């Protein structure tokens, strides 16, 4: 059977039309040659998601976004997903919009719920969410920092304005003179430090000797402290305390009139008698000295004793007084 030119032309036209339809549908995100499952997700904001954006599960591309439709009633966006993979997806799976990098753009990430045995079928609506991108996180962190920087810049501008007001010509000259004086002071300090270094260098041997003596002294002090630590200082102190307490007891007894010393200090009659006795003894000794023959009489011829004459005031005592 011979195919005429008209039939060939008709077949070519039909094939071109079918190829055009397939290409148009493919560009819109549909592939007529594959069996897809279609799911729908509702978002308040798609965060810049576009058609034909890839749909991934654990980083594996399993489909793409076929369409994004704006609802007139609520203003929400319905995203249609075409899943070509037969991987089981439960109805409680989470569908998130995320940004894999700074350049790649927005994508869809499906997080399956493996504990849910109820699988989603074509045409089901899944729960959607949005994962903050790196750009959003940086913007969120930088916004407070930007406000603080702006406040700091305003404060710095105010400080600079006040500083310009304060730093007039007279103040600037005073600052220059102060800086010059500071330079001179530093130069003097440098010269003094050189002098000190020279003194230390010249007296290095003496300083070493002094440090050696200090080391010996510290050693002797340590030995002395060890000796004092080994001595029975506690026992000596306790004995001294006991002795002092006994002395305090004796002094208390004397003050209270106990014993001979106490009576001597407290008893006026005893003191008067002792004073009287001492005076009488003084008179007796005086009389013995002035009239010894009255008490020691040696007579060979039986001479009579002289009558007793009361002692008079000693002439020697008068001279001494």
RAZI-V540603 format. One record per backbone hydrogen bond with DSSP energy under -0.5 kcal/mol. CO is the residue of the C=O (numbers start at 0). NH is the residue of the N-H. If there is no record, write none. Layout:
co=CO nh=NH
co=CO nh=NH
//
This chain:
co=1 nh=3
co=3 nh=7
co=4 nh=8
co=5 nh=9
co=6 nh=10
co=7 nh=11
co=8 nh=12
co=9 nh=13
co=10 nh=14
co=11 nh=15
co=12 nh=16
co=13 nh=17
co=14 nh=18
co=15 nh=19
co=16 nh=20
co=17 nh=21
co=18 nh=22
co=19 nh=23
co=20 nh=24
co=21 nh=25
co=22 nh=26
co=23 nh=27
co=24 nh=29
co=25 nh=28
co=29 nh=31
co=30 nh=33
co=33 nh=35
co=36 nh=82
co=37 nh=122
co=38 nh=80
co=39 nh=125
co=40 nh=78
co=42 nh=76
co=45 nh=48
co=49 nh=52
co=52 nh=64
co=53 nh=107
co=54 nh=61
co=54 nh=62
co=55 nh=109
co=56 nh=59
co=59 nh=56
co=59 nh=61
co=61 nh=83
co=61 nh=84
co=62 nh=54
co=63 nh=65
co=63 nh=81
co=64 nh=51
co=66 nh=79
co=68 nh=70
co=68 nh=77
co=70 nh=74
co=75 nh=70
co=76 nh=42
co=76 nh=78
co=77 nh=68
co=77 nh=79
co=78 nh=40
co=78 nh=80
co=79 nh=65
co=79 nh=66
co=80 nh=38
co=80 nh=82
co=81 nh=63
co=81 nh=83
co=82 nh=36
co=88 nh=119
co=89 nh=92
co=92 nh=126
co=93 nh=95
co=93 nh=110
co=94 nh=128
co=95 nh=97
co=95 nh=108
co=96 nh=130
co=97 nh=99
co=97 nh=106
co=104 nh=99
co=106 nh=97
co=107 nh=55
co=108 nh=95
co=108 nh=110
co=109 nh=111
co=110 nh=93
co=111 nh=113
co=112 nh=115
co=114 nh=116
co=116 nh=118
co=117 nh=90
co=120 nh=123
co=123 nh=39
co=125 nh=41
co=126 nh=94
co=128 nh=96
co=129 nh=131
co=132 nh=136
co=133 nh=137
co=134 nh=138
co=135 nh=139
co=136 nh=140
co=137 nh=141
co=138 nh=142
co=139 nh=143
co=140 nh=144
co=141 nh=145
co=142 nh=146
co=143 nh=147
co=144 nh=148
co=145 nh=149
co=146 nh=150
co=147 nh=151
co=148 nh=152
co=149 nh=153
co=150 nh=154
co=151 nh=155
co=152 nh=156
co=153 nh=157
co=154 nh=158
co=155 nh=159
co=156 nh=160
co=157 nh=161
co=158 nh=162
co=159 nh=163
co=160 nh=164
co=161 nh=165
co=162 nh=166
co=165 nh=167
co=167 nh=171
co=168 nh=172
co=169 nh=173
co=170 nh=174
co=171 nh=175
co=172 nh=176
co=173 nh=177
co=174 nh=178
co=175 nh=179
co=176 nh=180
co=177 nh=181
co=178 nh=182
co=179 nh=183
co=180 nh=184
co=181 nh=185
co=182 nh=186
co=183 nh=187
co=184 nh=188
co=185 nh=189
co=186 nh=190
co=187 nh=191
co=188 nh=192
co=189 nh=193
co=190 nh=194
co=191 nh=195
co=192 nh=196
co=193 nh=197
co=194 nh=198
co=195 nh=199
co=196 nh=200
co=197 nh=201
co=198 nh=202
co=200 nh=203
co=202 nh=206
co=203 nh=207
co=204 nh=208
co=205 nh=209
co=206 nh=210
co=207 nh=211
co=208 nh=212
co=209 nh=213
co=210 nh=214
co=211 nh=215
co=212 nh=216
co=213 nh=217
co=214 nh=218
co=215 nh=219
co=216 nh=220
co=217 nh=221
co=218 nh=222
co=219 nh=223
co=220 nh=224
co=221 nh=225
co=222 nh=226
co=223 nh=227
co=224 nh=228
co=225 nh=229
co=226 nh=230
co=230 nh=232
co=231 nh=235
co=232 nh=236
co=233 nh=237
co=234 nh=238
co=235 nh=239
co=236 nh=240
co=237 nh=241
co=238 nh=242
co=239 nh=243
co=240 nh=244
co=241 nh=245
co=242 nh=246
co=243 nh=247
co=244 nh=248
co=245 nh=249
co=246 nh=250
co=247 nh=251
co=248 nh=252
co=249 nh=253
co=250 nh=254
co=251 nh=255
co=252 nh=257
co=253 nh=256
co=257 nh=261
co=258 nh=262
co=259 nh=263
co=260 nh=264
co=261 nh=265
co=262 nh=266
co=265 nh=267
co=266 nh=270
co=267 nh=271
co=268 nh=272
co=269 nh=273
co=270 nh=274
co=271 nh=275
co=272 nh=276
co=273 nh=277
co=274 nh=278
co=275 nh=279
co=276 nh=280
co=277 nh=281
co=278 nh=282
co=279 nh=283
co=280 nh=284
co=281 nh=285
co=282 nh=286
co=283 nh=287
co=284 nh=288
co=285 nh=289
co=286 nh=290
co=290 nh=293
co=291 nh=294
co=291 nh=295
co=295 nh=297
co=296 nh=298
co=313 nh=317
co=314 nh=318
co=315 nh=319
co=316 nh=320
//
